Amino acid sequence: MKSVAICALLTPVIAGGALALWPQAPGSASSLRSPSLSQAAVVALTAVASAQSDASRTGKSSTDPQCTNLHTAIEKGLVTAEFEGNGRDVLRAGLLNKSVASLTICVPAGQMFESGSNVVMVLRSGEVELKPGKPVTVNIQTAATRSANRVADRPYALSYGSLPRLNALLNYAGEHSELSTAALQTAVLALTENLPLSAVSKFTAVGGDLPTRFDTTSFRAETNDILLALLTLRAVGVRDTDIAMNIDPQLKIEAMIEPLTRPSAMRYFGITPATEWNYWKSQLLSGDPSTRHYALYGIARFYPEVALEMLPTWARETKTQTVFRISAIQALADTERPEALPILEKLSDEFGRNTELGRTAVDAAKFLNAHLAKLSANRTLTVNFRSTAEIAQF
């Protein structure tokens, strides 16, 4: 398998710097998570600035003449409302129809709410039916427009503010119900504040966190949500080079070594099954010095046969940087192959169990052994029963 490439990699690196709104029973709450496609077709409204402006003036939705804009309904005294949100992804609206007729209330994507310095905006348009005198509570899917938002439940009020530069993103979100709130939140902050990777990633940045005035812990996202945010921004016409998160090379390899994020990473970075091996090889031999050793884990996870042959050589090479030798030992456990156990045990004996390398080999063997035992315990046992042809056909 890729014998030429294997030979090249067997030479170690030498030391050297290497909203939707949903109607519900009075007094109960309903979730506004991403709607199904059939539901989205019914409730999705266009979230462009001009439509919002028209709705505010006329009190009618741009798509349903019987739908009254929430802002207008409150101003006209048709509806009373109380809002409470967490400053991030959820705003609860308690609505009461004060008129004598049923009302369908619309909340457009882009509608903003304020609470002191906190500002949130509706991510997906939606509508809810209100019966006269019957209170209804709904959850509205929101995103913070600033990372300085205090994430805690507090009262909110309707705002007249708008962020036209987010219109394309909101339109796209309305058409793609599969996008998670976390991905959309990351995309919003990329457009409003252009935060660096260290401010939004859950993994630890190699260079440490950049100095910041605000604690962005509440807005850190899983790597796959970051990738989906970047793919979304690209789809709405934002240039990759204009996004600060793209500057840090760690994102690419962090996304590539994680099996759950790897498909999204390959889409975003243009890596195909035919070119993936070349990516790992180039990353290992000439990648960024701070993340080159990560490639060993990628090779172990996705090319285990290669890793079983290559990694022991890297671990034993005394001229190789210690970080590469330790990573090679740890990566052997990532192969999830039983064949790696005797290799790790042999390495621990060679290095000595009181050395750093020896202890690493012992810990890696324990981890792999526990993982293999768990996989074995989770296997479904199958029992074959004898039967006649007449019984077998049922």
HELIX and SHEET records of a PDB file:
HELIX    1   1 SER A    3  LEU A    9  1                                   7    
HELIX    2   2 LEU A   37  VAL A   43  1                                   7    
HELIX    3   3 ALA A   49  THR A   58  1                                  10    
HELIX    4   4 LEU A   70  GLU A   75  1                                   6    
HELIX    5   5 PRO A  164  LEU A  166  5                                   3    
HELIX    6   6 ASN A  167  GLU A  175  1                                   9    
HELIX    7   7 THR A  181  THR A  192  1                                  12    
HELIX    8   8 LEU A  197  VAL A  200  1                                   4    
HELIX    9   9 THR A  217  PHE A  219  5                                   3    
HELIX   10  10 THR A  223  ALA A  235  1                                  13    
HELIX   11  11 ASP A  240  ASP A  242  5                                   3    
HELIX   12  12 ALA A  244  ASN A  246  5                                   3    
HELIX   13  13 GLN A  250  ILE A  257  1                                   8    
HELIX   14  14 ARG A  262  PHE A  269  1                                   8    
HELIX   15  15 GLU A  276  SER A  286  1                                  11    
HELIX   16  16 TYR A  294  PHE A  302  1                                   9    
HELIX   17  17 PRO A  304  ARG A  316  1                                  13    
HELIX   18  18 THR A  322  ASP A  334  1                                  13    
HELIX   19  19 ALA A  340  PHE A  351  1                                  12    
HELIX   20  20 GLU A  356  ASN A  378  1                                  23    
HELIX   21  21 ALA A  389  ALA A  392  1                                   4    
SHEET    1   A 3 CYS A  67  ASN A  69  0                                        
SHEET    2   A 3 LEU A 103  VAL A 107  1                                        
SHEET    3   A 3 GLY A 126  LEU A 130 -1                                        
SHEET    1   B 7 VAL A  79  GLY A  85  0                                        
SHEET    2   B 7 VAL A  90  ASN A  97 -1                                        
SHEET    3   B 7 VAL A 136  ALA A 144 -1                                        
SHEET    4   B 7 ASN A 118  VAL A 122 -1                                        
SHEET    5   B 7 MET A 112  SER A 115 -1                                        
SHEET    6   B 7 ARG A 154  LEU A 158 -1                                        
SHEET    7   B 7 VAL A  79  GLY A  85 -1                                        
END                                                                             
